[in-house]
Amino acid sequence: MSIYNIKSAVWGTVGGGDNGSTNCTTELTNYLNKRNSNTFDVNSHALGTDPAYGKQKYFSVLYEVDGLAGIFTAVSKDGEQVVLEVGK
């Protein structure tokens, strides 16, 4: 069983809506460890406050899983699943 140690996780909008960002470190850590999975849904229920509902989002995650550190970035829309690619 992998334990996800999320050092820092932030999401925000690519354009439109609130162009700020939201820290989702705790929410993402809890979500991944509860499901024991490396996928998460792009929605406000999983990651806390949505910076701009219905808009394209960016994600930036600094993580460690089973002693392997990495940086993950992605762009996605509401309702899409994102795979946290470990070791790539």
Wavefront OBJ file of the C-alpha trace (Angstrom):
o trace
v 0.000 0.000 0.000
v 1.459 3.354 -1.043
v 1.370 6.300 1.319
v 1.140 9.623 -0.473
v 3.067 12.379 1.283
v 1.997 15.527 -0.523
v 4.524 18.240 0.317
v 2.631 20.976 -1.533
v -0.400 20.999 -3.831
v -1.971 24.011 -5.516
v -4.643 24.436 -8.143
v -5.922 27.488 -9.973
v -7.504 28.634 -13.217
v -5.778 28.837 -16.562
v -8.073 31.695 -17.582
v -11.365 33.217 -16.560
v -13.020 33.257 -13.182
v -10.857 33.818 -10.132
v -7.305 33.788 -11.482
v -5.950 33.084 -8.023
v -4.983 29.689 -6.706
v -6.128 27.408 -3.908
v -3.862 25.365 -1.652
v -5.177 21.790 -1.631
v -2.293 19.976 0.084
v -4.332 18.494 2.939
v -7.365 17.684 0.787
v -5.314 15.893 -1.879
v -3.286 13.927 0.692
v -6.431 12.740 2.480
v -8.234 11.915 -0.767
v -5.404 9.819 -2.228
v -4.614 7.949 0.987
v -8.279 7.205 1.697
v -8.740 5.688 -1.757
v -5.218 4.161 -1.972
v -5.138 5.344 -5.559
v -3.111 7.706 -7.702
v -6.165 9.182 -9.441
v -8.311 12.058 -8.297
v -11.356 13.820 -9.680
v -11.139 17.453 -10.636
v -13.964 18.879 -8.542
v -14.460 20.981 -5.463
v -15.584 18.013 -3.353
v -12.191 16.329 -3.685
v -9.864 19.311 -3.517
v -11.529 21.988 -1.413
v -12.676 25.367 -2.712
v -12.926 25.517 -6.511
v -11.033 28.589 -7.791
v -13.322 28.886 -10.841
v -16.145 26.411 -11.390
v -16.372 25.126 -14.963
v -13.072 26.658 -16.059
v -9.859 24.915 -17.051
v -7.564 24.341 -14.052
v -3.869 23.783 -13.531
v -2.384 21.579 -10.816
v 1.075 21.654 -9.318
v 2.007 18.953 -6.803
v 5.300 18.305 -5.008
v 5.038 14.801 -3.542
v 6.798 11.803 -2.084
v 5.460 8.263 -2.450
v 7.253 5.278 -0.931
v 10.439 7.344 -0.663
v 10.284 8.556 -4.284
v 10.029 12.356 -4.665
v 8.647 14.101 -7.705
v 6.818 17.043 -9.201
v 3.511 16.627 -11.015
v 1.721 19.194 -13.155
v -1.484 18.876 -15.138
v -4.215 20.894 -16.794
v -7.779 19.615 -16.623
v -11.454 20.587 -16.496
v -14.158 19.959 -13.889
v -15.232 16.330 -13.689
v -12.154 14.873 -15.379
v -9.939 12.354 -13.645
v -6.267 13.173 -13.256
v -3.598 10.508 -12.716
v -0.738 11.426 -10.391
v 2.136 9.902 -12.359
v 4.726 8.726 -9.861
v 8.326 8.511 -10.994
v 7.816 9.956 -14.489
l 1 2 3 4 5 6 7 8 9 10 11 12 13 14 15 16 17 18 19 20 21 22 23 24 25 26 27 28 29 30 31 32 33 34 35 36 37 38 39 40 41 42 43 44 45 46 47 48 49 50 51 52 53 54 55 56 57 58 59 60 61 62 63 64 65 66 67 68 69 70 71 72 73 74 75 76 77 78 79 80 81 82 83 84 85 86 87 88
